[in-house]
C-alpha cells in the first residue's frame, strides 16, 4: 500500500497475558488483516473515531479474543461485557459495564457517548438503552460464545487469566481516538467490573495522546491507568517512559498489563510487562508490524 503525505497512525491489541509456547498464528493473521483494512480507512480520510469503533467491533465479533464472542461466563454462569470509547478533540466519551446479551458493546458505548448526557451505563440500564436503540442482540448465548485462541478450558475458571481488545488511531485531521472492550478476567465474581469501561483508566484520548490498556484491571485502576500515562506525557516524559512508569507500578502491585498508545505526532508505543501482548501497528510512515512476543529490534 502506498503511503500518503498526510499523517495517520493505528495500533491494535488483542490482550496482554499471552502464554509463551502457544501458537498465536491465527490471531496474528487476523490482526494483520484487520490492521490493513483499518489503515486503508485512515488513508482514505476516515475519522479516528470511526476506525477504532470498526476495529474493536471486529475484534469483539470474531471470537478469537477475550471480548465479545470470546468471553467466558462469570461465577454465576453468564457472560457480562465491558467497553468504552473516547474521541480526543472534545473529550467525548461513553462506556457500558456488566452488559449482557449484545454482540458489540463498543457500538453501544459509542451510543452512550452520542445519544445520552452520560459517560457510563451499567447492567440492566445499559441493556435497556441498547434494546431501545436496536443494537444487535445475541439470540442463542449457549451457542454464540467461544473459547478464544490460546485459552484452555481449565483457564476459564482461573481468575489470574485475562484478555481485552483495543484500538487507538490518529486520523489525517489530527484527531485521536481510543476504544477498549473485554469479557473480563476468567472466573470473575458476579458484578465485577475492571478498568476497561472506565474512562481515564482503561481508555483515554485527548488532543495529544490516545491510549488503550489491557491486563489485570484491578491493578491498572490502582496504578492510575491511562490518565496517569497521559499526564506524564504532557509533563514532558517520553511516551514509552510514561507508559513504562505506569506498567512498573502495576507490576509492583502484583499485576501485569500492556498498553497501546499513539501521539498527535504519530508516535506509536506498545509496551507490556506480561510474557506477551497480541498487537499490530501501522502508520503513514511505518510499515505494518504484528507480534505477540518480544521481537528483535524492539517492540
C-alpha positions as CSV (number, residue, x, y, z in Angstrom):
1,X,0.0,0.0,0.0
2,X,1.4,3.4,-0.9
3,X,1.8,5.8,1.9
4,X,0.2,9.3,2.0
5,X,1.9,12.6,2.8
6,X,-0.9,13.2,5.3
7,X,-0.1,11.7,8.6
8,X,-2.2,8.9,10.3
9,X,-1.4,6.0,12.7
10,X,-3.1,3.0,14.1
11,X,-2.4,0.4,16.8
12,X,-4.5,-2.6,17.9
13,X,-4.2,-5.1,20.7
14,X,-5.8,-8.4,21.4
15,X,-4.8,-8.6,25.0
16,X,-1.8,-8.9,27.3
17,X,-1.2,-12.2,29.1
18,X,-0.3,-14.3,26.1
19,X,1.4,-17.6,27.2
20,X,4.8,-18.5,25.9
21,X,4.9,-21.6,23.8
22,X,1.4,-21.3,22.4
23,X,0.7,-20.8,18.8
24,X,-0.9,-17.4,18.0
25,X,-0.5,-17.6,14.3
26,X,-4.3,-17.3,13.7
27,X,-4.5,-14.3,15.9
28,X,-1.6,-12.6,14.3
29,X,-3.0,-13.3,10.8
30,X,-6.3,-11.7,11.9
31,X,-4.6,-8.7,13.4
32,X,-2.6,-8.2,10.3
33,X,-5.6,-8.3,8.0
34,X,-7.7,-6.1,10.3
35,X,-4.9,-3.5,10.7
36,X,-4.5,-3.4,6.9
37,X,-8.2,-2.8,6.5
38,X,-8.2,0.0,9.1
39,X,-5.1,1.6,7.6
40,X,-7.0,1.8,4.3
41,X,-9.8,3.6,6.0
42,X,-7.4,6.1,7.6
43,X,-5.6,6.6,4.3
44,X,-9.0,7.3,2.7
45,X,-9.7,10.0,5.2
46,X,-12.0,8.3,7.7
47,X,-12.1,9.6,11.2
48,X,-10.1,8.0,14.0
49,X,-13.3,7.6,16.0
50,X,-15.0,5.5,13.2
51,X,-11.9,3.5,12.7
52,X,-11.4,2.5,16.4
53,X,-15.1,1.5,16.6
54,X,-14.8,-0.5,13.4
55,X,-11.7,-2.3,14.6
56,X,-12.9,-3.1,18.1
57,X,-16.3,-4.3,16.7
58,X,-14.5,-6.8,14.5
59,X,-12.3,-7.9,17.4
60,X,-15.4,-8.5,19.5
61,X,-17.3,-10.4,16.8
62,X,-14.6,-12.8,15.6
63,X,-14.3,-15.0,18.8
64,X,-10.5,-15.0,18.8
65,X,-10.1,-12.8,21.8
66,X,-11.4,-12.4,25.3
67,X,-14.0,-9.8,24.3
68,X,-17.4,-10.1,22.8
69,X,-17.9,-13.6,21.4
70,X,-14.7,-14.9,23.0
71,X,-15.8,-14.0,26.6
72,X,-16.2,-16.5,29.4
73,X,-19.0,-16.7,32.0
74,X,-18.7,-15.3,35.5
75,X,-19.1,-17.4,38.6
76,X,-22.9,-17.1,38.3
77,X,-22.7,-18.8,34.9
78,X,-23.4,-15.9,32.5
79,X,-21.3,-13.6,30.3
80,X,-21.1,-9.9,31.0
81,X,-19.2,-7.4,28.8
82,X,-17.5,-4.0,29.3
83,X,-16.4,-1.4,26.8
84,X,-15.5,2.2,26.4
85,X,-14.7,4.7,23.6
86,X,-13.3,8.2,23.6
87,X,-12.8,10.9,21.0
88,X,-9.9,13.3,21.8
89,X,-10.9,16.7,20.3
90,X,-13.9,17.4,22.7
91,X,-13.2,14.6,25.3
92,X,-16.4,12.9,24.2
93,X,-16.7,9.5,25.8
94,X,-19.0,6.6,26.5
95,X,-19.0,3.3,28.2
96,X,-21.0,0.2,29.2
97,X,-20.3,-2.2,32.0
98,X,-21.8,-5.5,33.1
99,X,-23.7,-5.7,29.9
100,X,-25.5,-8.9,28.9
101,X,-26.8,-10.2,25.6
102,X,-25.4,-7.9,23.0
103,X,-23.0,-8.6,20.1
104,X,-20.9,-5.4,20.0
105,X,-20.7,-3.5,23.3
106,X,-18.3,-0.9,21.7
107,X,-21.1,0.2,19.4
108,X,-23.4,0.7,22.4
109,X,-20.6,2.6,24.3
110,X,-20.5,5.0,21.3
111,X,-24.3,5.2,21.5
112,X,-24.0,6.3,25.2
113,X,-21.5,8.9,24.1
114,X,-23.6,10.3,21.3
115,X,-27.2,9.7,22.4
116,X,-27.1,10.4,26.2
117,X,-25.7,13.1,28.5
118,X,-23.9,10.3,30.4
119,X,-20.4,8.7,30.2
120,X,-21.2,5.2,31.6
121,X,-24.3,3.0,31.7
122,X,-24.3,-0.4,33.6
123,X,-26.2,-3.6,33.9
124,X,-30.0,-3.5,33.1
125,X,-29.8,0.2,32.3
126,X,-27.3,-0.3,29.7
127,X,-29.3,-3.3,28.3
128,X,-32.5,-1.3,28.2
129,X,-30.7,1.6,26.4
130,X,-29.2,-0.9,23.8
131,X,-32.6,-2.5,23.3
132,X,-34.4,0.8,22.8
133,X,-31.8,1.8,20.2
134,X,-32.0,-1.6,18.4
135,X,-28.4,-2.7,18.8
136,X,-27.8,-6.3,17.7
137,X,-28.6,-8.9,20.4
138,X,-27.2,-12.4,21.0
139,X,-30.0,-14.8,20.1
140,X,-28.5,-18.0,21.5
141,X,-25.9,-17.4,24.1
142,X,-25.2,-21.1,24.6
143,X,-24.0,-21.5,21.0
144,X,-22.7,-17.9,20.5
145,X,-19.8,-17.6,22.9
146,X,-16.5,-19.4,22.0
147,X,-13.3,-20.3,23.9
148,X,-10.8,-17.9,22.3
149,X,-7.5,-19.0,20.7
150,X,-4.7,-19.7,23.2
151,X,-7.1,-20.3,26.2
152,X,-7.6,-23.8,27.7
153,X,-11.0,-24.8,29.2
154,X,-9.3,-25.1,32.6
155,X,-8.2,-21.4,32.4
156,X,-11.8,-20.3,32.0
157,X,-12.2,-20.6,35.8
158,X,-8.7,-19.2,36.6
159,X,-9.1,-15.6,37.8
160,X,-5.5,-14.9,37.0
161,X,-6.2,-15.3,33.3
162,X,-7.5,-12.3,31.3
163,X,-7.8,-10.7,28.0
164,X,-9.0,-7.4,26.3
165,X,-9.1,-5.9,22.9
166,X,-8.4,-2.3,21.9
167,X,-7.6,0.2,19.2
168,X,-6.1,3.7,19.1
169,X,-5.9,5.9,16.0
170,X,-4.7,9.3,14.6
171,X,-6.6,10.5,11.5
172,X,-5.5,12.9,8.8
173,X,-7.3,15.8,10.5
174,X,-5.1,15.3,13.6
175,X,-7.8,13.8,15.8
176,X,-7.1,11.0,18.2
177,X,-9.5,8.3,19.4
178,X,-9.3,5.1,21.6
179,X,-11.6,2.2,22.2
180,X,-11.4,-0.9,24.5
181,X,-13.6,-3.9,25.1
182,X,-13.4,-7.0,27.3
183,X,-15.2,-10.0,28.7
184,X,-13.2,-9.5,31.9
185,X,-11.0,-11.9,33.8
186,X,-11.9,-15.5,33.9
187,X,-13.7,-16.8,36.9
188,X,-14.8,-13.3,37.9
189,X,-17.4,-12.7,40.6
190,X,-20.9,-11.7,39.5
191,X,-20.9,-7.9,39.3
192,X,-17.1,-7.5,38.9
193,X,-16.0,-4.5,36.7
194,X,-12.4,-3.8,35.8
195,X,-10.7,-0.9,34.2
196,X,-11.9,-1.3,30.6
197,X,-15.2,0.7,30.7
198,X,-13.7,3.4,33.0
199,X,-12.7,6.5,31.1
200,X,-9.3,7.6,32.4
201,X,-8.3,4.0,33.4
202,X,-8.8,1.6,30.5
203,X,-9.3,4.2,27.8
204,X,-8.2,7.8,27.2
205,X,-7.9,10.2,24.3
206,X,-7.3,13.9,24.2
207,X,-5.5,16.4,21.8
208,X,-2.1,14.9,22.5
209,X,-2.5,11.1,23.1
210,X,-4.8,8.1,22.7
211,X,-4.4,5.1,25.0
212,X,-5.9,1.6,25.4
213,X,-4.9,-0.6,28.3
214,X,-5.1,-4.4,28.8
215,X,-4.2,-6.6,31.8
216,X,-5.4,-7.2,35.3
217,X,-7.9,-4.4,35.7
218,X,-7.8,-4.0,39.5
219,X,-4.1,-3.3,39.3
220,X,-4.4,-1.0,36.3
221,X,-7.0,1.0,38.3
222,X,-4.8,1.1,41.4
223,X,-1.8,2.2,39.3
224,X,-3.6,5.2,37.8
225,X,-4.2,3.6,34.3
226,X,-4.4,5.6,31.1
227,X,-4.8,9.1,32.5
228,X,-1.6,8.7,34.6
229,X,0.2,8.0,31.3
230,X,-1.3,11.0,29.6
231,X,-0.4,13.3,32.5
232,X,3.2,12.0,32.5
233,X,3.4,12.5,28.7
234,X,2.0,16.0,28.9
235,X,4.5,16.9,31.6
236,X,7.4,16.1,29.3
237,X,8.1,12.4,29.9
238,X,8.8,10.4,26.7
239,X,5.9,8.2,25.5
240,X,7.5,4.8,26.2
241,X,8.9,6.0,29.6
242,X,5.5,7.4,30.6
243,X,3.9,4.0,29.8
244,X,6.6,2.0,31.5
245,X,6.2,4.0,34.7
246,X,2.6,3.0,34.9
247,X,3.4,-0.6,34.0
248,X,6.1,-0.6,36.7
249,X,3.5,0.4,39.2
250,X,1.1,-2.3,38.0
251,X,3.9,-4.9,38.4
252,X,4.8,-3.5,41.9
253,X,1.2,-4.0,43.0
254,X,1.3,-7.6,41.8
255,X,-0.4,-7.4,38.3
256,X,0.6,-7.4,34.7
257,X,-0.6,-5.2,31.8
258,X,0.1,-3.8,28.4
259,X,-0.7,-0.5,26.6
260,X,-1.0,0.7,23.1
261,X,-0.7,4.5,22.6
262,X,-0.4,7.0,19.8
263,X,0.5,10.7,20.0
264,X,-0.6,13.6,17.8
265,X,2.9,13.3,16.2
266,X,2.0,9.7,15.1
267,X,4.5,8.2,17.5
268,X,3.3,4.6,18.4
269,X,4.3,2.6,21.5
270,X,3.1,-0.8,22.6
271,X,4.9,-1.8,25.8
272,X,3.8,-4.6,28.1
273,X,5.1,-6.3,31.3
274,X,3.5,-9.7,30.8
275,X,5.1,-12.5,28.7
276,X,3.4,-11.3,25.6
277,X,0.7,-9.0,24.1
278,X,-1.0,-9.6,20.8
279,X,-0.6,-6.4,18.8
280,X,-0.3,-4.7,15.5
281,X,0.7,-1.2,14.4
282,X,1.0,0.9,11.2
283,X,1.2,4.5,10.2
284,X,1.7,6.7,7.2
285,X,5.5,6.5,7.9
286,X,5.7,2.9,9.3
287,X,5.0,-0.4,7.6
288,X,2.7,-2.8,9.3
289,X,4.1,-4.6,12.3
290,X,2.4,-7.6,14.0
291,X,3.7,-9.6,17.0
292,X,2.8,-11.4,20.2
293,X,6.1,-11.7,22.0
294,X,9.3,-9.7,22.0
295,X,10.7,-9.2,18.6
296,X,14.3,-8.4,17.6
297,X,14.9,-4.7,17.4
298,X,12.3,-3.7,20.0
299,X,8.5,-3.8,20.5
